[in-house]
Amino acid sequence: MKNIVVYGASSARIDQEFIEAGVETGRSIARAGFGLVCGGGKFGMMGAAIDGCIEAGGRAVGVLPEFMDNRGWAHPALIEKIVTPDMHSRKARMLGLASGVIALAGGIGTFEELLEALTWRKLGLWQGEIVILNTRGYYNPLDAQLREAEDLLFGHADYSLTADPAEAVAIIAGACPA
């Protein structure tokens, strides 16, 4: 089975519109026949994506560094939990399992994961598709910054941008069918 990595906030305090986007992303991944790989947390966008995937009959795998697992942060419905020694190996393991990435709304951790995936793709270290889910225009400023970097010849970031979870999955499925 091919997998889609989902990056997103782990905060339980975010607006319901973002949570719903996470649930629908998980559902769309399962319906398209992909497995979901994420940071494995039980709250926020990660937890919502796992919930949606499991609800739709899909397979959700969580990749957690040991310190997070020791704190009990793992979602209880994960089909598989992979524990890594640290954050660096967590990110490498997640991308190693993935045919594509969908970045949901999130904070600095999500930004860091997304930018690392974009960098790996740019350097040819990973060939999957990257889709940014732009719920409520959340990623408009980052999209503008990446376009500005391209305009000033600092480099091109290869990604797609959509506000529709089903379209995000379809973009990945079009490049790498489940």
Backbone hydrogen bonds, N-H to C=O, Kabsch-Sander energy under -0.5 kcal/mol:
donor,donor_aa,acceptor,acceptor_aa,energy
4,I,35,G,-2.6
5,V,100,G,-2.9
6,V,37,V,-2.5
7,Y,102,I,-2.2
9,A,105,A,-2.3
14,I,11,S,-0.5
18,F,15,D,-1.1
19,I,15,D,-1.5
20,E,16,Q,-2.8
21,A,17,E,-1.5
22,G,18,F,-1.9
23,V,19,I,-2.5
24,E,20,E,-2.6
25,T,21,A,-1.9
26,G,22,G,-2.3
27,R,23,V,-2.5
28,S,24,E,-2.6
29,I,25,T,-2.3
30,A,26,G,-2.1
31,R,27,R,-2.9
32,A,28,S,-1.6
33,G,30,A,-1.6
34,F,29,I,-2.1
35,G,2,K,-2.7
36,L,59,R,-3.1
37,V,4,I,-2.3
38,C,61,V,-2.2
39,G,6,V,-0.5
42,K,73,W,-1.3
45,M,9,A,-1.3
46,M,9,A,-1.6
47,G,43,F,-2.2
48,A,44,G,-2.3
49,A,45,M,-2.6
50,I,46,M,-2.3
51,D,47,G,-2.6
52,G,48,A,-2.6
53,C,49,A,-2.4
54,I,50,I,-2.8
55,E,51,D,-2.6
56,A,52,G,-1.5
57,G,54,I,-1.9
58,G,53,C,-3.1
61,V,36,L,-3.1
62,G,80,E,-2.5
63,V,38,C,-2.5
64,L,62,G,-0.6
64,L,82,I,-2.6
66,E,84,T,-2.6
68,M,65,P,-0.9
69,D,65,P,-2.1
70,N,66,E,-2.7
71,R,67,F,-0.8
72,G,69,D,-1.6
73,W,68,M,-1.9
75,H,40,G,-3.0
78,L,75,H,-1.2
79,I,60,A,-2.5
80,E,60,A,-1.2
82,I,62,G,-3.2
83,V,81,K,-0.5
84,T,64,L,-2.5
90,R,86,D,-1.6
91,K,87,M,-2.3
92,A,88,H,-2.0
93,R,89,S,-2.4
94,M,90,R,-2.5
95,L,91,K,-2.2
96,G,92,A,-2.1
97,L,93,R,-1.1
97,L,94,M,-0.9
98,A,95,L,-1.3
99,S,3,N,-3.2
100,G,3,N,-0.8
101,V,129,E,-2.8
102,I,5,V,-2.8
103,A,131,V,-2.5
104,L,7,Y,-3.3
104,L,102,I,-0.7
111,F,107,G,-2.6
112,E,108,I,-2.6
113,E,109,G,-2.2
114,L,110,T,-2.7
115,L,111,F,-3.0
116,E,112,E,-2.1
117,A,113,E,-2.3
118,L,114,L,-2.5
119,T,115,L,-2.1
120,W,116,E,-2.9
121,R,117,A,-2.4
122,K,118,L,-2.4
123,L,119,T,-2.4
124,G,120,W,-0.5
124,G,121,R,-1.1
125,L,120,W,-2.4
126,W,120,W,-1.1
129,E,99,S,-1.4
131,V,101,V,-2.8
132,I,160,S,-3.0
133,L,103,A,-2.6
133,L,131,V,-0.6
134,N,132,I,-0.8
134,N,162,T,-3.6
135,T,133,L,-1.1
137,G,134,N,-1.8
138,Y,135,T,-2.1
140,N,137,G,-1.9
143,D,139,Y,-2.8
144,A,140,N,-2.5
145,Q,141,P,-2.2
146,L,142,L,-2.7
147,R,143,D,-2.2
148,E,144,A,-2.3
149,A,145,Q,-2.4
150,E,146,L,-1.7
151,D,147,R,-2.8
152,L,148,E,-2.1
153,L,150,E,-1.9
154,F,149,A,-3.1
155,G,149,A,-0.6
158,D,156,H,-0.5
159,Y,157,A,-0.9
160,S,130,I,-2.2
162,T,132,I,-2.1
168,A,164,D,-2.2
169,V,165,P,-2.0
170,A,166,A,-2.4
171,I,167,E,-2.4
172,I,168,A,-1.5
173,A,169,V,-3.0
174,G,170,A,-2.3
175,A,171,I,-1.1
175,A,172,I,-0.6
176,C,172,I,-2.3
